[in-house]
Amino acid sequence: MDKTALTKIHYGMFIITSAFEGKTGGQIANTVFQVTSDPATVAISISKQNNTHFLLEKSRKFALSCLTEEASFEFIGKFGFRSSRDFDKFAGTNFITGQNSIPIVTDFANAYFEADIISALDTETHTVFLGKLTNAAVLNDKPSMTYDYYHKVKKGLTPKNAPTFISK
Ligand SMILES: Cc1cc2nc3c(=O)[nH]c(=O)nc-3n(C[C@H](O)[C@H](O)[C@H](O)COP(=O)(O)O)c2cc1C
């Protein structure tokens, strides 16, 4: 099997956030897609190792911010390569609190969504959560960052526990 074929699949770049009993967290995810439009639902694939996974399982709700091409390395490093188990990712990050009480990251974002988890599909390493949207807003018209742009233009890397990681 030539796993490099998987690199032909396209994605965007997103921040998934959640919160439970006063603890907040969030992470970068590229594996996000719209599943249906009415009712509007999205799917996200999250590693069982991530603190965000723990918060999603407990709270059964999340927020989703769509990142723009302006997203900096520092910002992606903070949300994509470090765990919210170890430090507060929201310190020094602009966010608003959503209708569902989850912090929504507004830095480098052009839109956001809030969702209730209605289903979860277990895989060996990740859980695919299905979220029914309860709120959505457009923040600006800046271009969304694609996963391809992140790799080819920003020359960014993907950590091992991301679903689309390919070992060289
Ligand atoms: C470009 C990029 C894409 C990523 N995509 C995903 C993803 O789709 N799902 C996932 O579980 N982790 C993904 N990650 C990894 C998480 O963002 C990373 O493990 C994060 O540190 C987890 O933080 P947490 O422990 O605070 O939840 C990605 C990271 C990067 C940099």
The ligand as a Gaussian input file, in Angstrom:
#p B3LYP/6-31G(d) Opt

LIG

0 1
 C       -0.941000      20.730000      11.265000
 C       -1.444000      19.904000      12.427000
 C       -2.589000      19.145000      12.277000
 C       -3.066000      18.361000      13.340000
 N       -4.222000      17.658000      13.174000
 C       -4.714000      16.909000      14.202000
 C       -5.960000      16.246000      14.086000
 O       -6.662000      16.353000      13.079000
 N       -6.367000      15.472000      15.139000
 C       -5.610000      15.314000      16.282000
 O       -6.023000      14.609000      17.197000
 N       -4.431000      15.994000      16.432000
 C       -3.985000      16.793000      15.425000
 N       -2.833000      17.516000      15.593000
 C       -2.057000      17.343000      16.842000
 C       -2.598000      18.129000      18.040000
 O       -2.883000      19.461000      17.681000
 C       -1.527000      18.087000      19.149000
 O       -1.304000      16.741000      19.529000
 C       -1.861000      18.952000      20.356000
 O       -0.640000      19.208000      21.042000
 C       -2.835000      18.318000      21.335000
 O       -3.024000      19.218000      22.391000
 P       -3.866000      18.885000      23.722000
 O       -3.147000      17.765000      24.464000
 O       -3.864000      20.171000      24.470000
 O       -5.228000      18.447000      23.293000
 C       -2.366000      18.339000      14.568000
 C       -1.225000      19.162000      14.729000
 C       -0.766000      19.938000      13.674000
 C        0.431000      20.807000      13.876000

